[in-house]
Amino acid sequence: MFLFVAALALTGLIGGMEFQTTGADGNLVSHTVKSMLATENVRWMFDNAILENWLKFGHGVLGVILVVMLGVGIAENSGLLGAVIKRVGLRLNEKWLPMLLVFLGIMSSIATDAGYLVLIPLAGMLYAGVGKNPLIGMAAAFAGVSAGFSANLIPATPIDVIVGLNARVFAEAQGVPFTTADGVELNPATMHYFFIFVSTFMLAILGAWVTKRFVAPRLEKMEYTLPEDLQQSDFEVSKDEQKGLRAAGLGLVASLVAIVALAMGLWHRTPMKRAAL
C-alpha cells in the first residue's frame, strides 16, 4: 500500500515527461507519462483498475471475499465474537454440555481464531466448574472447532464464498455449466448450504456421542490440577462487553431493517410519491 501511494506521488512529479522505446518494427515509439493524480486518471483507477480489474477478478471473487472478511475481521478483532461465545457458553446446561460445546465449536468457524482462543479454554473452565476433568470439555470444543470447520447454519461464510466462487471459475474454465441438474443457475456462496446445514446438526450429535461414549469415560479417571492463575472471572462477560453486545444487537436490527427496506424499494418509492404530490 505504501508503494502504491509512492507510485502515485511519483507520477505527479514526472507527469507530462516524454520518452521513447523501440517498437516491434524497429521504429521509435513516443510515450508520455500520465499523472495519476489528475482528476480523469483518478476516476479511471476506480472505474478500471479497482472495479473492472481487481474486484471483478474471477467473476468477483476478490470483491465478495473483501466485503465478507471486512465484516468478520471487525467483529472478531473488536471482541464481539469472543463476547458472544462467552455469553452463550456460560449459560449452557450440564446435561447438554457436550453437544452444545461441539455445536458452538462448529458455529465458531465464522469467527476463525475466536473458537480456538476463547471457546476451548472456556469449555475446560465449564467442566472444571461442575467438578469434571476440563480436558473433556476442551476435547469436545476442539472437535467442534476443528472437525466441524466450515459447517455452519449461517450461509455465505468466508470459506463458503472462497470455495463456491473458485468452483464456479473452475467449472466455467472446463466448459461445465454451473447449474443444478434442472438447469437452475447455482449461487456460489450458498450452493452447498443444505449440506452444511444438515452437517452442523449431524456433527454436533456425533461429537456429543463420541465425547460421552469414549472421551469422558477415559478422562474422568485421570487426575488433573487447575492452574492457580486460572480464574473463572477471566471468562465472564465484562460490563463493557455487555454494552458492546447491546449496541451490536441494535446495530444488527437497524442493518436488517435497512436491508429489507432497500430490497423492497421503500427508499426508492418515497421521492416518487413526493414528486407526484
TIZA-575515 format. One line per 2 residues: number of its first residue (from 1); their letters; for each residue x, y, z of N, C-alpha, C. Coordinates in Angstrom, 1 decimal. Example, Ala and Ser with C-alpha at 12.3 -4.5 7.8 and 13.67 -1.06 7.14 Angstrom:
1> as> 13.2:-5.7:7.8:12.3:-4.5:7.8:13.2:-3.3:7.8 ~ 12.8:-2.2:7.1:13.7:-1.1:7.1:12.9:0.0:7.9
% end
This chain:
1> mf> 0.8:-1.2:0.0:0.0:0.0:0.0:0.9:1.3:0.0 ~ 2.0:1.2:0.8:2.9:2.4:0.8:3.5:2.6:-0.6
3> lf> 3.9:1.5:-1.3:4.5:1.6:-2.6:3.4:2.1:-3.6 ~ 2.2:1.8:-3.4:1.1:2.3:-4.3:1.0:3.8:-4.1
5> va> 1.0:4.3:-2.9:1.0:5.8:-2.6:2.2:6.4:-3.2 ~ 3.4:5.8:-3.0:4.6:6.4:-3.5:4.6:6.5:-5.1
7> al> 4.0:5.4:-5.7:3.9:5.4:-7.2:3.0:6.6:-7.6 ~ 1.9:6.8:-6.9:1.0:7.9:-7.3:1.7:9.2:-7.2
9> al> 2.4:9.4:-6.1:3.2:10.7:-5.9:4.2:10.9:-7.0 ~ 4.9:9.8:-7.4:5.9:9.8:-8.4:5.4:10.3:-9.7
11> tg> 4.2:9.7:-10.1:3.6:10.1:-11.3:3.2:11.6:-11.3 ~ 2.9:12.1:-10.2:2.6:13.5:-10.1:3.8:14.4:-10.3
13> li> 4.9:13.9:-10.0:6.2:14.6:-10.2:6.7:14.6:-11.6 ~ 6.6:13.4:-12.2:7.1:13.2:-13.6:6.0:13.2:-14.6
15> gg> 4.8:13.5:-14.2:3.7:13.6:-15.2:4.0:14.6:-16.3 ~ 3.7:14.2:-17.5:4.0:15.0:-18.7:5.3:14.8:-19.4
17> me> 6.2:14.0:-18.7:7.5:13.7:-19.3:7.3:12.7:-20.5 ~ 8.1:12.9:-21.5:8.1:12.0:-22.7:9.3:11.2:-22.8
19> fq> 9.2:10.0:-23.3:10.3:9.1:-23.5:10.0:8.2:-24.7 ~ 11.0:7.5:-25.2:10.8:6.7:-26.4:11.3:5.3:-26.2
21> tt> 10.6:4.4:-26.8:11.0:3.0:-26.8:11.0:2.4:-28.2 ~ 11.7:1.3:-28.4:11.8:0.7:-29.7:10.6:-0.2:-29.9
23> ga> 9.8:0.0:-30.9:8.7:-0.8:-31.2:9.0:-2.1:-31.8 ~ 8.0:-3.0:-32.1:8.2:-4.3:-32.7:8.8:-4.2:-34.1
25> dg> 8.5:-3.1:-34.8:9.0:-3.0:-36.2:10.4:-2.3:-36.2 ~ 10.9:-2.0:-35.1:12.2:-1.3:-35.0:12.2:0.2:-35.0
27> nl> 11.0:0.8:-35.1:10.9:2.2:-35.1:10.7:2.7:-33.7 ~ 11.1:4.0:-33.4:10.9:4.5:-32.1:9.4:4.9:-31.9
29> vs> 9.0:4.6:-30.7:7.6:4.9:-30.3:7.6:5.9:-29.1 ~ 6.9:7.0:-29.2:6.9:8.0:-28.2:5.8:7.8:-27.1
31> ht> 6.1:8.0:-25.9:5.2:7.8:-24.8:5.2:9.0:-23.9 ~ 4.1:9.3:-23.2:4.0:10.4:-22.3:3.6:9.8:-20.9
33> vk> 4.3:10.2:-19.9:3.9:9.7:-18.5:2.7:10.5:-18.1 ~ 1.7:9.8:-17.6:0.4:10.4:-17.1:0.5:10.6:-15.6
35> sm> 0.0:11.7:-15.1:-0.1:11.9:-13.7:-1.3:11.3:-13.2 ~ -1.2:10.3:-12.4:-2.4:9.5:-11.8:-3.1:10.3:-10.8
37> la> -2.6:11.5:-10.4:-3.3:12.4:-9.5:-4.3:13.3:-10.2 ~ -4.2:13.3:-11.5:-5.2:14.1:-12.3:-6.6:13.6:-12.1
39> te> -7.6:14.4:-12.2:-9.0:14.0:-11.9:-9.4:12.9:-12.8 ~ -9.2:13.0:-14.1:-9.7:11.9:-15.0:-8.9:10.6:-14.8
41> nv> -7.7:10.7:-14.3:-6.9:9.4:-14.1:-7.3:8.8:-12.8 ~ -7.6:9.6:-11.8:-8.2:9.0:-10.5:-9.5:8.3:-10.8
43> rw> -10.3:8.9:-11.6:-11.6:8.3:-12.0:-11.3:7.0:-12.7 ~ -10.3:7.0:-13.6:-10.0:5.8:-14.4:-9.6:4.7:-13.4
45> mf> -8.8:5.0:-12.4:-8.3:4.0:-11.5:-9.5:3.3:-10.8 ~ -10.5:4.0:-10.4:-11.6:3.4:-9.7:-12.5:2.6:-10.6
47> dn> -12.7:3.2:-11.8:-13.6:2.5:-12.8:-12.9:1.3:-13.4 ~ -11.6:1.3:-13.7:-11.0:0.2:-14.4:-10.1:-0.6:-13.5
49> ai> -9.1:0.0:-12.8:-8.1:-0.7:-12.1:-8.7:-1.4:-10.9 ~ -9.6:-0.7:-10.2:-10.2:-1.3:-9.0:-11.5:-2.1:-9.3
51> le> -12.4:-1.5:-10.0:-13.7:-2.2:-10.2:-13.6:-3.3:-11.3 ~ -13.1:-2.9:-12.5:-13.1:-3.8:-13.6:-12.0:-4.9:-13.6
53> nw> -10.9:-4.5:-12.9:-9.8:-5.4:-12.9:-9.7:-6.2:-11.6 ~ -9.5:-5.5:-10.5:-9.3:-6.2:-9.2:-10.5:-6.8:-8.6
55> lk> -11.6:-6.0:-8.4:-12.8:-6.6:-7.8:-13.5:-7.6:-8.6 ~ -13.4:-7.5:-9.9:-14.1:-8.4:-10.8:-13.2:-9.6:-11.2
57> fg> -12.0:-9.7:-10.6:-11.2:-10.9:-10.9:-11.9:-12.2:-10.5 ~ -11.9:-13.2:-11.4:-12.5:-14.5:-11.0:-14.0:-14.3:-10.8
59> hg> -14.6:-13.5:-11.6:-16.1:-13.3:-11.5:-16.5:-12.7:-10.2 ~ -15.6:-11.8:-9.7:-16.0:-11.0:-8.5:-15.5:-11.7:-7.2
61> vl> -14.7:-12.7:-7.3:-14.3:-13.5:-6.1:-13.6:-12.6:-5.1 ~ -12.7:-11.7:-5.5:-12.0:-10.8:-4.6:-12.9:-9.8:-4.0
63> gv> -13.8:-9.3:-4.7:-14.7:-8.3:-4.2:-15.6:-8.8:-3.1 ~ -16.1:-10.0:-3.3:-17.0:-10.6:-2.3:-16.2:-11.0:-1.1
65> il> -15.0:-11.6:-1.3:-14.2:-12.0:-0.1:-13.8:-10.8:0.7 ~ -13.5:-9.7:0.0:-13.1:-8.5:0.7:-14.2:-8.0:1.6
67> vv> -15.4:-7.9:1.1:-16.5:-7.5:1.9:-16.8:-8.4:3.1 ~ -16.8:-9.7:2.9:-17.0:-10.7:3.9:-16.0:-10.6:5.0
69> ml> -14.7:-10.6:4.6:-13.6:-10.6:5.5:-13.5:-9.3:6.3 ~ -13.9:-8.1:5.7:-14.0:-6.9:6.5:-15.0:-7.0:7.6
71> gv> -16.2:-7.6:7.3:-17.2:-7.7:8.4:-16.7:-8.7:9.5 ~ -16.2:-9.8:9.1:-15.7:-10.8:10.1:-14.6:-10.3:10.9
73> gi> -13.6:-9.6:10.2:-12.5:-9.1:10.8:-12.8:-8.0:11.9 ~ -13.8:-7.1:11.6:-14.2:-6.1:12.6:-14.9:-6.8:13.7
75> ae> -15.7:-7.8:13.4:-16.5:-8.5:14.5:-15.5:-9.2:15.4 ~ -14.5:-9.8:14.9:-13.6:-10.7:15.7:-12.6:-9.8:16.5
77> ns> -12.0:-8.8:15.8:-10.9:-8.0:16.5:-11.5:-7.0:17.4 ~ -12.8:-6.7:17.3:-13.4:-5.8:18.2:-13.8:-6.5:19.5
79> gl> -13.8:-7.9:19.5:-14.1:-8.7:20.6:-15.6:-9.1:20.6 ~ -16.3:-8.8:19.6:-17.7:-9.1:19.5:-17.9:-10.6:19.5
81> lg> -17.3:-11.4:18.6:-17.5:-12.8:18.5:-17.0:-13.5:19.8 ~ -15.9:-13.1:20.4:-15.5:-13.7:21.6:-16.5:-13.5:22.8
83> av> -17.0:-12.3:22.8:-18.0:-12.0:23.9:-19.3:-12.8:23.7 ~ -19.7:-13.0:22.4:-20.9:-13.8:22.1:-20.6:-15.3:22.6
85> ik> -19.4:-15.8:22.3:-19.1:-17.2:22.7:-19.1:-17.3:24.2 ~ -18.6:-16.3:24.9:-18.6:-16.4:26.4:-20.0:-16.3:26.9
87> rv> -20.8:-15.4:26.4:-22.2:-15.2:26.8:-23.0:-16.4:26.7 ~ -22.9:-17.1:25.5:-23.6:-18.3:25.3:-23.1:-19.5:26.1
89> gl> -21.7:-19.6:26.1:-21.1:-20.7:26.8:-21.4:-20.8:28.3 ~ -21.4:-19.7:29.0:-21.6:-19.6:30.4:-23.1:-20.0:30.8
91> rl> -24.0:-20.1:29.8:-25.4:-20.4:30.1:-25.7:-21.8:29.7 ~ -24.7:-22.6:29.4:-25.0:-24.0:29.0:-25.5:-24.9:30.1
93> ne> -26.4:-25.8:29.8:-26.9:-26.7:30.8:-25.9:-27.9:30.8 ~ -25.6:-28.4:32.0:-24.6:-29.5:32.2:-25.0:-30.8:31.4
95> kw> -26.3:-31.1:31.3:-26.8:-32.2:30.6:-26.5:-32.2:29.1 ~ -26.6:-31.0:28.6:-26.4:-30.8:27.1:-25.1:-30.2:26.8
97> lp> -24.2:-30.2:27.8:-22.9:-29.5:27.7:-22.1:-30.1:26.5 ~ -21.9:-31.4:26.3:-21.0:-31.9:25.2:-21.6:-31.5:23.9
99> ml> -22.9:-31.7:23.7:-23.5:-31.4:22.4:-23.4:-29.9:22.0 ~ -23.7:-29.1:23.0:-23.7:-27.6:22.8:-22.3:-27.1:22.6
101> lv> -21.3:-27.7:23.3:-19.9:-27.3:23.1:-19.4:-27.6:21.7 ~ -19.8:-28.8:21.2:-19.4:-29.2:19.8:-20.2:-28.2:18.8
103> fl> -21.4:-28.0:19.1:-22.2:-27.1:18.3:-21.6:-25.7:18.2 ~ -21.3:-25.2:19.4:-20.7:-23.8:19.4:-19.3:-23.8:18.7
105> gi> -18.6:-24.9:18.8:-17.3:-25.0:18.1:-17.5:-25.0:16.6 ~ -18.6:-25.7:16.1:-18.9:-25.7:14.7:-19.3:-24.3:14.2
107> ms> -20.1:-23.6:15.0:-20.6:-22.3:14.6:-19.5:-21.2:14.7 ~ -18.5:-21.5:15.5:-17.4:-20.5:15.7:-16.5:-20.4:14.5
109> si> -16.7:-21.3:13.4:-15.9:-21.2:12.3:-16.0:-19.9:11.6 ~ -17.1:-19.2:11.7:-17.3:-17.9:11.1:-16.4:-16.9:11.9
111> at> -15.9:-17.2:13.1:-15.1:-16.3:13.9:-13.6:-16.6:13.8 ~ -13.3:-17.6:12.9:-11.9:-18.0:12.7:-11.2:-18.3:14.0
113> da> -10.3:-17.4:14.5:-9.5:-17.7:15.7:-10.2:-17.7:17.0 ~ -11.4:-17.0:17.1:-12.1:-16.9:18.3:-12.5:-18.3:18.9
115> gy> -12.8:-19.2:18.1:-13.2:-20.5:18.6:-12.0:-21.2:19.3 ~ -10.8:-21.1:18.8:-9.7:-21.7:19.4:-9.3:-20.9:20.7
117> lv> -9.3:-19.6:20.6:-8.7:-18.8:21.7:-9.7:-18.6:22.8 ~ -11.0:-18.7:22.6:-12.0:-18.4:23.6:-12.8:-19.6:24.0
119> li> -13.3:-20.3:23.0:-14.3:-21.4:23.3:-13.6:-22.6:24.0 ~ -12.4:-23.0:23.5:-11.7:-24.2:24.1:-11.3:-24.0:25.5
121> pl> -10.7:-22.9:25.9:-10.4:-22.8:27.4:-11.7:-22.6:28.2 ~ -12.7:-21.9:27.6:-13.9:-21.7:28.3:-14.6:-23.0:28.6
123> ag> -14.5:-24.0:27.6:-15.1:-25.3:27.8:-14.4:-26.0:28.9 ~ -13.1:-25.9:29.0:-12.4:-26.5:30.1:-12.8:-25.9:31.5
125> ml> -13.0:-24.6:31.5:-13.4:-24.0:32.7:-14.9:-24.4:33.1 ~ -15.7:-24.6:32.1:-17.1:-25.0:32.4:-17.1:-26.4:33.0
127> ya> -16.3:-27.3:32.5:-16.2:-28.7:33.1:-15.6:-28.7:34.5 ~ -14.6:-27.8:34.6:-14.0:-27.7:36.0:-15.0:-27.2:37.0
129> gv> -15.9:-26.3:36.5:-16.9:-25.8:37.4:-17.9:-26.8:37.9 ~ -18.1:-27.9:37.2:-19.0:-28.9:37.6:-18.3:-30.1:38.2
131> gk> -17.0:-29.9:38.4:-16.2:-31.0:39.1:-15.7:-32.1:38.2 ~ -15.6:-31.8:36.9:-15.1:-32.9:36.0:-13.8:-32.4:35.3
133> np> -13.2:-33.4:34.7:-11.9:-33.1:34.1:-12.1:-32.1:33.0 ~ -11.4:-31.0:33.0:-11.5:-29.9:32.0:-11.2:-30.4:30.6
135> li> -10.3:-31.4:30.5:-9.9:-31.9:29.2:-11.1:-32.5:28.4 ~ -12.2:-32.9:29.1:-13.4:-33.5:28.4:-14.0:-32.3:27.6
137> gm> -14.2:-31.2:28.3:-14.9:-30.1:27.6:-14.0:-29.5:26.5 ~ -12.7:-29.5:26.8:-11.7:-28.9:25.8:-11.7:-29.8:24.5
139> aa> -11.7:-31.1:24.7:-11.7:-32.1:23.6:-13.0:-31.9:22.8 ~ -14.1:-31.8:23.4:-15.4:-31.6:22.7:-15.4:-30.3:21.9
141> af> -14.9:-29.2:22.5:-14.9:-27.9:21.8:-13.9:-28.0:20.7 ~ -12.7:-28.6:20.9:-11.7:-28.7:19.9:-12.2:-29.5:18.7
143> ag> -13.0:-30.6:19.0:-13.5:-31.4:17.9:-14.5:-30.5:17.1 ~ -15.3:-29.7:17.8:-16.3:-28.9:17.0:-15.6:-27.8:16.2
145> vs> -14.6:-27.2:16.8:-13.9:-26.1:16.0:-13.1:-26.7:14.8 ~ -12.4:-27.8:15.0:-11.6:-28.3:14.0:-12.3:-29.3:13.0
147> ag> -12.9:-30.3:13.6:-13.6:-31.3:12.7:-14.8:-30.7:12.0 ~ -15.5:-29.8:12.7:-16.7:-29.2:12.2:-16.5:-27.9:11.4
149> fs> -15.2:-27.6:11.1:-14.9:-26.3:10.4:-15.6:-26.3:9.1 ~ -16.2:-25.1:8.8:-16.9:-24.8:7.5:-18.3:-25.3:7.5
151> an> -18.7:-26.2:8.4:-20.1:-26.5:8.5:-20.7:-25.4:9.4 ~ -21.9:-24.9:9.0:-22.5:-23.8:9.7:-23.9:-23.6:9.4
153> li> -24.7:-22.9:10.3:-26.1:-22.6:10.0:-26.2:-21.3:9.3 ~ -25.1:-20.5:9.3:-25.1:-19.2:8.6:-24.5:-19.4:7.2
155> pa> -25.2:-19.0:6.2:-24.7:-19.2:4.8:-23.7:-18.1:4.5 ~ -22.9:-18.3:3.4:-22.0:-17.4:2.8:-20.9:-16.9:3.8
157> tp> -20.4:-17.9:4.6:-19.2:-17.6:5.4:-18.0:-17.4:4.5 ~ -16.9:-16.9:5.0:-15.7:-16.7:4.1:-15.3:-17.9:3.4
159> id> -15.3:-19.1:4.0:-14.9:-20.4:3.4:-15.9:-20.7:2.3 ~ -17.2:-20.5:2.5:-18.2:-20.8:1.5:-18.0:-20.0:0.3
161> vi> -17.7:-18.7:0.5:-17.5:-17.8:-0.6:-16.3:-18.2:-1.5 ~ -15.2:-18.5:-0.7:-13.9:-18.8:-1.4:-14.1:-20.1:-2.2
163> vg> -14.7:-21.2:-1.6:-14.9:-22.4:-2.2:-15.9:-22.3:-3.4 ~ -17.0:-21.7:-3.2:-18.0:-21.6:-4.2:-17.6:-20.8:-5.4
165> ln> -17.0:-19.7:-5.2:-16.5:-18.8:-6.4:-15.4:-19.5:-7.1 ~ -14.5:-20.2:-6.5:-13.5:-20.9:-7.2:-14.0:-22.1:-7.9
167> ar> -15.1:-22.7:-7.3:-15.7:-23.8:-8.0:-16.4:-23.4:-9.3 ~ -17.0:-22.2:-9.3:-17.6:-21.6:-10.5:-16.6:-21.3:-11.6
169> vf> -15.5:-20.7:-11.1:-14.4:-20.4:-12.1:-13.9:-21.7:-12.7 ~ -13.7:-22.7:-11.9:-13.1:-24.0:-12.4:-14.1:-24.6:-13.4
171> ae> -15.4:-24.6:-13.0:-16.4:-25.2:-13.9:-16.5:-24.5:-15.2 ~ -16.5:-23.1:-15.2:-16.5:-22.4:-16.5:-15.3:-22.6:-17.3
173> aq> -14.1:-22.7:-16.6:-12.9:-23.0:-17.4:-12.9:-24.3:-18.1 ~ -13.6:-25.3:-17.5:-13.7:-26.6:-18.1:-14.9:-26.8:-19.0
175> gv> -15.7:-25.7:-19.2:-16.8:-25.7:-20.0:-18.0:-26.5:-19.4 ~ -18.0:-26.6:-18.1:-19.1:-27.3:-17.4:-20.2:-26.3:-16.9
177> pf> -21.4:-26.4:-17.2:-22.4:-25.5:-16.8:-22.5:-25.4:-15.3 ~ -22.5:-24.2:-14.7:-22.5:-24.1:-13.2:-24.0:-24.0:-12.8
179> tt> -24.7:-25.1:-13.0:-26.1:-25.2:-12.7:-26.5:-26.5:-12.0 ~ -27.7:-26.5:-11.5:-28.2:-27.8:-11.0:-28.6:-28.7:-12.1
181> ad> -29.0:-29.9:-11.7:-29.4:-30.9:-12.7:-30.6:-30.4:-13.5 ~ -31.4:-29.5:-12.9:-32.6:-29.0:-13.6:-32.3:-27.7:-14.4
183> gv> -31.0:-27.3:-14.4:-30.6:-26.2:-15.2:-30.7:-24.9:-14.5 ~ -31.0:-24.9:-13.2:-31.1:-23.6:-12.4:-29.7:-23.2:-12.1
185> el> -29.3:-21.9:-12.3:-28.0:-21.4:-12.0:-27.7:-21.4:-10.5 ~ -26.5:-21.9:-10.2:-26.1:-22.0:-8.8:-25.6:-20.7:-8.2
187> np> -25.8:-20.4:-6.9:-25.2:-19.3:-6.2:-24.0:-19.8:-5.6 ~ -22.8:-19.3:-6.0:-21.5:-19.8:-5.4:-21.4:-19.8:-3.9
189> at> -22.0:-18.8:-3.3:-21.9:-18.6:-1.8:-22.8:-19.5:-1.0 ~ -23.9:-20.0:-1.7:-24.9:-20.8:-0.9:-25.2:-22.1:-1.6
191> mh> -24.4:-22.5:-2.6:-24.8:-23.7:-3.4:-24.8:-24.9:-2.6 ~ -24.0:-25.0:-1.5:-24.0:-26.2:-0.7:-24.6:-26.0:0.7
193> yf> -25.5:-25.0:0.8:-26.0:-24.6:2.1:-26.7:-25.7:2.8 ~ -27.6:-26.5:2.0:-28.3:-27.6:2.7:-27.4:-28.6:3.2
195> fi> -26.3:-28.8:2.6:-25.3:-29.8:3.0:-24.7:-29.4:4.4 ~ -24.2:-28.1:4.4:-23.5:-27.7:5.7:-24.6:-27.5:6.8
197> fv> -25.8:-27.2:6.4:-26.9:-27.0:7.4:-27.1:-28.3:8.1 ~ -27.3:-29.4:7.4:-27.5:-30.7:7.9:-26.3:-31.2:8.7
199> st> -25.1:-30.9:8.1:-23.8:-31.4:8.7:-23.6:-30.8:10.1 ~ -24.1:-29.5:10.3:-24.0:-28.9:11.6:-24.6:-29.7:12.7
201> fm> -25.9:-30.1:12.5:-26.6:-30.9:13.5:-26.0:-32.3:13.6 ~ -25.7:-32.9:12.4:-25.2:-34.3:12.4:-23.8:-34.4:13.2
203> la> -22.9:-33.4:12.9:-21.6:-33.4:13.6:-21.8:-33.1:15.1 ~ -22.7:-32.2:15.4:-22.9:-31.9:16.8:-23.4:-33.1:17.6
205> il> -24.4:-33.9:17.0:-24.9:-35.1:17.7:-23.8:-36.1:17.7 ~ -23.0:-36.3:16.6:-22.0:-37.3:16.6:-20.9:-37.0:17.6
207> ga> -20.5:-35.7:17.6:-19.4:-35.3:18.5:-19.8:-35.5:20.0 ~ -21.1:-35.2:20.3:-21.5:-35.4:21.7:-21.5:-36.9:22.1
209> wv> -21.9:-37.7:21.1:-21.9:-39.2:21.4:-20.5:-39.7:21.6 ~ -19.6:-39.3:20.8:-18.2:-39.7:20.9:-17.6:-39.2:22.2
211> tk> -18.0:-38.0:22.6:-17.5:-37.4:23.9:-18.0:-38.2:25.1 ~ -19.3:-38.5:25.1:-19.9:-39.3:26.2:-19.5:-40.8:26.2
213> rf> -19.4:-41.3:25.0:-19.1:-42.8:24.9:-17.6:-43.2:25.1 ~ -16.7:-42.3:24.6:-15.3:-42.7:24.5:-14.4:-41.7:25.3
215> va> -14.6:-40.4:25.1:-13.7:-39.5:25.7:-13.9:-39.3:27.2 ~ -15.1:-39.1:27.6:-15.4:-38.8:29.0:-15.0:-40.0:29.9
217> pr> -15.4:-41.3:29.6:-15.1:-42.4:30.5:-13.6:-42.5:30.7 ~ -12.7:-42.2:29.7:-11.3:-42.3:29.9:-10.7:-41.2:30.7
219> le> -11.2:-40.0:30.4:-10.6:-38.8:31.0:-11.1:-38.6:32.5 ~ -12.3:-39.1:32.8:-12.8:-39.0:34.1:-11.9:-39.7:35.1
221> km> -11.2:-40.7:34.7:-10.4:-41.5:35.6:-9.0:-40.8:35.9 ~ -8.7:-39.8:35.1:-7.4:-39.2:35.2:-7.4:-38.1:36.2
223> ey> -6.3:-37.9:36.9:-6.2:-36.8:37.9:-5.8:-35.5:37.1 ~ -6.3:-34.4:37.6:-6.0:-33.1:37.0:-5.8:-32.1:38.0
225> tl> -5.0:-31.1:37.6:-4.7:-29.9:38.5:-5.0:-28.6:37.8 ~ -5.8:-27.8:38.3:-6.1:-26.5:37.7:-5.0:-25.5:38.0
227> pe> -4.6:-24.7:37.0:-3.5:-23.7:37.2:-4.1:-22.6:38.2 ~ -3.2:-22.2:39.1:-3.6:-21.2:40.1:-4.0:-19.9:39.5
229> dl> -3.5:-19.5:38.4:-3.8:-18.2:37.8:-5.0:-18.3:36.9 ~ -5.7:-19.5:36.9:-6.9:-19.6:36.0:-8.1:-19.3:36.8
231> qq> -8.8:-18.2:36.5:-9.9:-17.8:37.2:-11.2:-17.7:36.3 ~ -12.3:-18.2:36.8:-13.5:-18.2:36.0:-13.9:-16.7:35.6
233> sd> -13.5:-15.8:36.4:-13.8:-14.4:36.1:-13.2:-13.9:34.7 ~ -12.1:-14.7:34.3:-11.4:-14.3:33.1:-12.4:-14.6:31.9
235> fe> -13.4:-15.5:32.1:-14.2:-15.8:31.0:-15.6:-15.3:31.2 ~ -15.8:-14.4:32.2:-17.1:-13.8:32.3:-17.2:-12.5:31.4
237> vs> -18.4:-12.2:31.0:-18.7:-11.1:30.2:-18.6:-9.8:31.0 ~ -17.7:-8.9:30.6:-17.5:-7.7:31.4:-18.6:-6.7:31.1
239> kd> -18.7:-5.6:31.9:-19.7:-4.6:31.7:-19.5:-3.9:30.3 ~ -18.3:-3.7:29.9:-18.0:-3.1:28.6:-18.5:-4.0:27.5
241> eq> -18.2:-5.3:27.7:-18.7:-6.3:26.6:-20.2:-6.4:26.6 ~ -20.9:-6.3:27.8:-22.3:-6.3:27.8:-22.9:-5.1:27.0
243> kg> -22.3:-3.9:27.2:-22.7:-2.7:26.5:-22.5:-2.9:25.0 ~ -21.3:-3.5:24.7:-21.0:-3.7:23.3:-22.0:-4.7:22.6
245> lr> -22.4:-5.7:23.3:-23.3:-6.7:22.8:-24.7:-6.0:22.6 ~ -25.1:-5.2:23.5:-26.4:-4.5:23.3:-26.3:-3.6:22.1
247> aa> -25.2:-2.8:22.0:-25.1:-1.9:20.8:-25.0:-2.7:19.5 ~ -24.3:-3.8:19.5:-24.2:-4.7:18.3:-25.6:-5.2:18.0
249> gl> -26.4:-5.6:19.0:-27.7:-6.1:18.7:-28.6:-5.0:18.1 ~ -28.5:-3.8:18.6:-29.3:-2.7:18.0:-28.8:-2.4:16.6
251> gl> -27.5:-2.5:16.4:-26.9:-2.3:15.0:-27.4:-3.3:14.1 ~ -27.5:-4.6:14.5:-27.9:-5.7:13.7:-29.4:-5.5:13.3
253> va> -30.2:-5.1:14.2:-31.6:-4.8:13.9:-31.7:-3.7:12.9 ~ -31.0:-2.6:13.1:-31.0:-1.5:12.2:-30.5:-1.9:10.8
255> sl> -29.5:-2.7:10.7:-29.0:-3.1:9.5:-30.0:-4.0:8.7 ~ -30.7:-4.9:9.5:-31.7:-5.7:8.8:-32.8:-4.9:8.3
257> va> -33.3:-3.9:9.1:-34.3:-3.0:8.6:-33.9:-2.3:7.3 ~ -32.7:-1.8:7.3:-32.2:-1.1:6.1:-32.1:-2.0:4.9
259> iv> -31.7:-3.3:5.1:-31.6:-4.2:4.0:-32.9:-4.6:3.5 ~ -33.9:-4.8:4.4:-35.3:-5.1:3.9:-35.9:-3.9:3.2
261> al> -35.6:-2.7:3.7:-36.1:-1.5:3.0:-35.5:-1.3:1.6 ~ -34.3:-1.6:1.5:-33.6:-1.5:0.2:-34.1:-2.6:-0.8
263> am> -34.3:-3.8:-0.2:-34.7:-4.9:-1.1:-36.2:-4.7:-1.6 ~ -37.0:-4.1:-0.7:-38.4:-3.8:-1.1:-38.5:-2.5:-1.9
265> gl> -37.4:-1.7:-2.0:-37.5:-0.5:-2.8:-38.3:0.6:-2.1 ~ -38.3:0.6:-0.7:-39.1:1.6:0.0:-38.5:3.0:-0.1
267> wh> -37.2:3.0:-0.1:-36.5:4.3:-0.1:-36.5:4.9:-1.6 ~ -36.8:4.0:-2.5:-36.8:4.4:-3.9:-38.2:5.0:-4.3
269> rt> -39.2:4.5:-3.6:-40.6:5.0:-3.9:-40.9:6.3:-3.2 ~ -40.3:6.6:-2.1:-40.7:7.8:-1.4:-40.5:9.1:-2.2
271> pm> -39.4:9.3:-2.9:-39.2:10.5:-3.7:-40.3:10.6:-4.8 ~ -40.6:9.4:-5.4:-41.6:9.4:-6.5:-43.0:9.8:-6.0
273> kr> -43.3:9.4:-4.7:-44.6:9.8:-4.2:-44.6:11.3:-3.9 ~ -43.5:11.8:-3.4:-43.4:13.2:-3.1:-43.5:14.0:-4.4
275> aa> -42.8:13.5:-5.4:-42.9:14.2:-6.7:-44.3:14.2:-7.3 ~ -45.1:13.1:-7.0:-46.4:13.1:-7.5:-47.3:14.1:-6.8
277> l> -47.0:14.2:-5.5:-47.8:15.2:-4.7:-47.5:16.6:-5.2
% end
